[in-house]
Amino acid sequence: MARVINFSAGPAVLPLEVLQQAQAELTDWQGLGMSVMEISHRSKPFIKVAEQAEADLRELMNIPQDYAVLFLQGGATTHFALLPMNLSSPDQGTDYLVTGSWSKKASKEAAAVRKVGIVADGAASNYMDLPDRQGWKLNPDAAYFHYCANETISGLEIHTPPDVGAVPVIADMSSTILSRPVDVSKFGVIYAGAQKNIGPSGLVILIIRRDLLERAPAGLPPILKYATHAAEGSMLNTPPTFSWYIAGLVFAWLKRQGGLAKMAELNQRKANRLYQAIDGSGFYRNPVARPYRSWMNVPFTLPREELDAEFLKEAERAGLTNLKGHRSVGGMRASIYNAMTEDGVIALVDFMADFQKRRG
């Protein structure tokens, strides 16, 4: 079977070059006669993989040395609870900006263990616009300010990190990490599930300013402490070794593409092409406020809901898969992460124009 053009929101498309390298190395990695999945995470060959992956990520993102880089488990959702447990005390408030499903879930998980203040909630716009900045209720004494850089479900993206003064900023960047350069020094913590722009699910990248590692309350079990994981080089327990290995291949691939500045050019070009096709059609519609449209996840609706099933069926026949929108939003959603080629976006735009011609 030929490979399809995969617009899945996650687990998402991976670079073909990376998949082919992993395939070639699957049963005999580095001449060891076994898979990378079959060797000890504490062996010299795997430690070399781990160290190279971290070095490449630091180079790609220009991560300062006063930040630790952790390769952890649990998916980003687990860290919705671990972050407040590590970075705040039971009597200290935390600030959350709610702009969609994932930031809402993060605030609810945090509220189970700490005091949560909702800075603003975009529910009035159905999470299609950012709440007016003048109405935000910031706590200057909060342990941190948390936001989701890109809401994968609704396609709302905050392109510039909010300025909240001296309060450390925590960003869930699961859908945007490595898609463009970011100034890491503006953040206390950046965390991301791997399954969008990094590699297979099961791995979380967490970049944390080292002084924040000391905040964890004394009674927190060591396995839950970021400081312990940092001290052990992310190997306090057996890490997700295959996901870590694939992440390293993706980082090397990104470097060969020219780094994050080049990826930003490509990603903006892809997004612009798709949004122009939607806006200029008079047939398709994107509901997100223009200043906050996502580069990575582009939802769109058709003029009549009864056309949805037909669109999806025909798209599938054309080799364009995983375009169904999330059930809470409806319509379609094209996720165009780093590994989605420009040709893939062009194929979608051409199909959309043809479908409109026949069904409009």
C-alpha positions in Angstrom: 0.0 0.0 0.0 1.2 3.5 -0.8 1.6 5.9 2.1 -1.4 8.2 2.6 -1.3 11.9 3.4 -2.0 11.8 7.1 -3.6 14.9 8.7 -4.0 13.2 12.2 -3.9 15.5 15.2 -1.8 13.0 17.1 -0.3 10.6 17.2 0.7 12.3 14.0 2.7 11.9 10.8 6.5 11.4 11.2 9.1 12.3 8.6 9.4 9.4 6.1 13.2 9.6 6.3 13.1 9.0 10.0 10.7 6.0 9.6 12.9 4.5 7.0 16.0 4.8 9.2 14.2 3.3 12.1 13.0 0.5 9.9 16.5 -0.2 8.6 17.9 -0.3 12.2 14.9 -2.1 13.8 16.4 -5.6 14.2 20.1 -4.8 14.2 20.9 -1.5 15.7 24.4 -0.2 15.3 25.6 -3.8 14.6 24.6 -5.1 18.0 22.4 -7.8 16.6 19.4 -6.5 18.5 16.9 -3.6 18.4 17.4 -0.4 20.3 14.2 -1.5 22.2 16.1 -4.5 23.5 19.1 -2.9 25.1 19.5 -1.5 28.6 18.7 2.2 29.0 21.9 2.4 31.2 24.1 0.8 28.5 26.8 3.0 26.9 25.2 2.8 23.5 21.8 4.1 24.7 23.3 6.8 27.0 25.1 8.1 23.9 21.7 8.2 22.1 20.2 10.1 25.0 23.0 12.6 25.4 23.0 13.3 21.6 19.2 13.8 21.6 19.5 16.3 24.4 22.4 18.1 22.8 20.5 18.4 19.5 17.4 19.6 21.2 19.4 22.2 23.1 21.0 23.4 19.8 17.7 23.5 17.9 15.9 25.5 20.6 18.9 27.4 21.9 18.2 26.3 25.4 20.2 28.1 28.1 22.4 26.0 30.4 20.4 27.2 33.4 17.5 25.0 32.1 17.3 21.3 32.6 15.9 19.1 29.8 13.9 16.1 30.9 12.7 13.1 28.9 9.7 11.8 30.9 6.7 9.5 30.7 3.0 9.9 31.2 1.9 12.1 28.4 1.5 15.8 28.9 -1.8 15.1 30.8 0.1 13.5 33.7 2.0 16.7 34.1 -1.2 18.7 34.5 -1.0 17.4 38.1 2.8 17.0 38.5 3.5 20.7 37.6 1.4 22.2 40.5 2.7 19.5 42.8 6.3 20.4 42.0 6.1 24.2 41.6 3.7 25.4 44.3 2.9 24.8 47.9 -0.6 23.8 49.2 -1.2 27.4 50.4 0.0 29.1 47.3 -2.2 30.2 44.4 -1.6 29.3 40.7 -2.9 31.1 37.6 -4.5 29.5 34.6 -5.6 31.0 31.3 -8.4 28.8 29.8 -8.5 29.0 26.0 -9.9 25.6 25.1 -10.2 21.9 26.0 -6.5 21.3 27.0 -6.0 24.3 29.2 -9.4 23.6 30.8 -8.3 20.1 31.6 -5.0 21.4 32.9 -6.7 23.8 35.3 -9.1 21.0 36.6 -6.2 18.6 37.3 -4.3 21.4 39.1 -7.4 22.3 41.1 -7.4 18.7 42.6 -4.1 19.4 44.3 -3.6 23.2 44.6 -5.5 26.5 44.6 -6.3 27.6 41.0 -7.2 31.0 39.9 -8.8 31.3 36.4 -7.2 34.4 34.9 -9.7 34.4 32.0 -11.9 31.9 30.2 -12.7 32.0 26.5 -16.0 30.0 26.8 -18.1 33.0 25.6 -16.5 32.8 22.2 -16.7 29.0 22.2 -12.9 29.1 22.5 -12.5 30.7 19.1 -11.0 33.9 20.4 -8.7 35.0 23.1 -10.3 36.7 26.1 -9.7 40.5 26.2 -6.4 41.1 27.9 -7.8 44.0 29.9 -10.1 41.6 31.7 -7.5 39.2 32.9 -7.4 38.6 36.7 -3.7 38.0 37.4 -2.4 37.2 40.8 1.0 38.8 41.2 1.8 36.3 44.0 0.9 33.2 42.0 3.4 30.4 41.9 3.2 30.4 38.2 1.0 31.3 35.2 0.0 28.4 32.9 -1.3 28.6 29.3 -1.7 26.3 26.3 0.2 27.7 23.4 -2.0 25.9 20.9 -5.4 24.3 21.4 -5.2 21.3 19.1 -9.0 20.7 19.1 -10.3 24.2 18.3 -7.2 25.5 16.4 -6.6 28.6 18.6 -2.9 29.5 19.0 -1.3 32.2 21.1 1.6 33.2 19.0 3.4 35.4 21.6 3.9 34.3 25.2 1.8 36.5 27.5 3.7 39.1 29.6 2.6 38.4 33.2 5.5 40.2 35.0 7.7 38.3 37.4 5.4 35.3 37.7 7.1 32.2 36.0 5.3 31.2 32.8 4.5 27.6 32.1 3.5 26.7 28.5 2.0 23.5 27.2 3.6 23.4 23.8 2.5 19.9 22.8 1.3 21.1 19.4 3.8 23.8 18.6 7.2 22.8 20.0 9.9 22.7 17.3 7.6 24.3 14.7 9.4 27.7 15.0 12.0 29.4 17.1 11.0 30.4 20.7 12.8 32.4 23.3 13.1 29.7 26.0 14.3 32.3 28.5 10.8 33.8 28.6 9.5 30.6 30.2 9.8 28.9 33.6 8.7 25.6 32.0 8.0 24.4 28.5 6.4 20.9 28.3 5.1 18.9 25.4 3.8 15.5 24.5 5.9 13.9 21.8 3.2 12.7 19.5 2.8 15.9 17.4 6.2 17.2 16.3 8.7 15.0 18.2 8.0 11.3 17.8 5.8 8.5 19.1 3.5 8.9 22.1 4.6 7.9 25.5 7.3 10.6 25.8 7.1 14.1 27.3 9.8 16.7 26.9 10.0 19.1 29.8 12.3 22.1 29.8 12.5 23.7 33.2 14.5 26.6 34.7 16.8 25.0 37.3 15.9 27.3 40.2 12.3 26.0 39.9 13.4 22.5 40.6 14.0 23.4 44.2 10.3 24.3 44.8 9.0 20.8 45.3 7.5 20.3 48.8 9.6 18.0 51.0 6.9 15.4 51.3 6.6 14.8 47.6 7.7 11.2 46.7 11.0 11.2 44.7 9.5 9.5 41.7 7.2 12.5 41.3 9.9 15.2 41.7 11.3 16.8 38.6 14.5 17.6 40.7 15.1 13.8 41.2 14.6 13.1 37.5 17.0 15.9 36.6 19.6 14.6 39.0 19.3 11.1 37.4 19.5 12.3 33.8 15.8 11.3 33.2 16.7 7.7 34.1 15.4 7.4 37.6 13.2 4.6 36.3 13.2 2.9 32.8 12.4 5.7 30.3 10.5 5.2 27.1 13.6 4.2 25.2 12.2 3.7 21.7 10.3 7.0 21.8 13.5 8.7 23.0 15.5 7.1 20.2 12.9 8.3 17.5 12.9 11.8 19.0 16.7 11.9 18.6 16.3 10.9 14.9 13.6 13.7 14.5 15.9 16.2 16.1 18.7 15.2 13.7 16.3 15.4 10.8 15.2 18.9 11.8 18.9 20.0 11.8 19.3 18.7 8.3 16.2 20.7 7.2 18.0 23.9 8.4 16.7 24.2 11.9 13.6 25.9 13.4 13.9 29.1 11.4 13.5 27.1 8.2 10.7 25.1 9.7 8.9 28.3 10.6 9.1 29.5 7.0 7.7 26.2 5.8 5.0 25.9 8.4 3.8 29.5 7.9 3.7 28.9 4.1 1.6 25.7 4.5 -0.8 27.4 6.9 -1.2 30.5 4.7 -1.9 28.3 1.7 -4.6 26.4 3.5 -6.2 29.5 5.1 -6.3 31.3 1.8 -8.0 28.4 0.2 -10.6 28.4 3.0 -11.2 32.1 3.1 -11.3 32.6 -0.6 -13.7 29.7 -1.3 -17.0 31.1 -0.2 -17.7 27.5 0.7 -15.4 26.5 3.5 -15.1 28.4 6.8 -12.6 28.6 9.6 -14.2 29.8 12.9 -11.1 31.0 14.8 -10.4 34.7 15.2 -7.7 35.6 12.7 -5.0 36.8 15.1 -5.1 33.4 16.9 -5.4 31.0 14.0 -3.1 28.0 14.5 -0.2 27.1 12.2 -0.5 23.5 13.2 -4.2 22.6 13.5 -6.7 24.1 10.9 -10.4 23.4 11.5 -12.9 24.2 8.8 -16.5 23.6 8.2 -18.6 23.0 5.1 -21.8 25.0 4.3 -24.0 22.0 5.1 -23.3 19.4 7.7 -24.7 16.6 5.5 -21.8 17.1 3.2 -19.3 16.1 5.9 -19.5 12.3 5.5 -19.2 12.7 1.7 -16.2 14.9 2.0 -14.4 12.5 4.3 -15.2 9.5 2.2 -14.0 11.1 -1.0 -10.9 12.5 0.7 -10.1 9.0 2.0 -10.3 7.6 -1.5 -7.9 10.4 -2.6 -5.4 9.3 0.0 -6.2 12.2 2.4 -6.8 10.7 5.8 -7.7 11.7 9.4 -9.5 14.9 8.4 -12.5 14.5 10.7 -12.9 17.3 13.2 -13.1 16.7 16.9 -16.6 15.9 18.0 -16.8 19.0 20.2 -16.2 21.3 17.2 -17.4 19.2 14.2 -16.5 19.7 10.6 -12.9 19.0 9.4 -9.5 19.5 10.9 -6.2 19.4 9.1 -3.2 19.0 11.3 -0.1 20.2 9.4 2.8 19.6 11.8 6.5 19.7 10.8 6.4 16.3 9.0 3.4 17.3 6.8 4.9 18.2 3.5 4.0 21.3 1.4 2.9 18.9 -1.3 0.5 17.3 1.1 -1.1 20.6 1.8 -1.3 21.4 -1.9 -3.0 18.0 -2.5 -5.6 18.9 0.2 -6.2 22.4 -1.2 -6.7 20.9 -4.7 -9.1 18.3 -3.4 -11.1 20.9 -1.6 -11.4 23.0 -4.7 -12.5 20.0 -6.7 -15.1 19.0 -4.1 -16.5 22.5 -4.0 -16.8 22.5 -7.8 -18.8 19.3 -7.7 -20.9 19.9 -4.5 -21.0 23.6 -4.1 
